[in-house]
Structure formats: C-alpha cells, structure tokens
Amino acid sequence: MTRKAGTNDFNFIYGLYMHQQVNPFLLYELMDAENFEPIYKALIEQELLYIYSNNDQQIGMFKLISLQYRSDHIVYLGGLAIDPVFAGRGEGKKMMNEIIALA
C-alpha cells in the first residue's frame, strides 16, 4: 500500500533519511531531528512524500513530483529508499509497481 506521508510519519522518514546505509544515496546530509523538521514540514505541505507499507509495516519512502507546463505529463521520482531491514525481500519491486500505478 502506498499513501502520502503525514506529520505522524516523521520518525520513520527521518530514520530512513539518516540511516547510515541509506543516507549516502539521498539528497540531505546527515543532521539531527531538529534541523530535519523544517525540511520534513515542507515536504508534507507540498504533498510530495509517500510511504510504502506492507501488512501495516512501513517499509519504504519516495518523493513523486509532477512537473509543470509543457512537461506536466512527466513526474520526477526521488528520495527513493527501502528500510535496509527489508532488503532482498522483493519489497523494492513491489514498491516500484505501486509507484508506476500511482504515477
């Protein structure tokens, strides 16, 4: 299941962005939760951030950003990450299928 992230998802999203195995592949440098809060708030307000879960277990995240004007048929996929605990279990493929369906 894929859904938009909300204010209650901060700990999960922060944990993924700052995870030592995940962070080198994402946009934001390592930082404490206090400094990440305004970034997270902006992502939530812009409704860009999504959570992928399976059996009520949060597994991954991604940003889906629609482009505008002549490119409004294009979306940018970023901030894509799976919790390393779930690596190698096929969850990435399932999440990508849901992202494609959503887009």
Secondary structure, 3 states (H helix, E strand, C coil): CEEECCHHHHHHHHHHHCCCCCHHHCCCCCCCHHHHHHHHHHHHHCCCEEEEEECCEEEEEEEEEECCHHHCCCEEEEEEEECHHHCCCCHHHHHHHHHHHHC
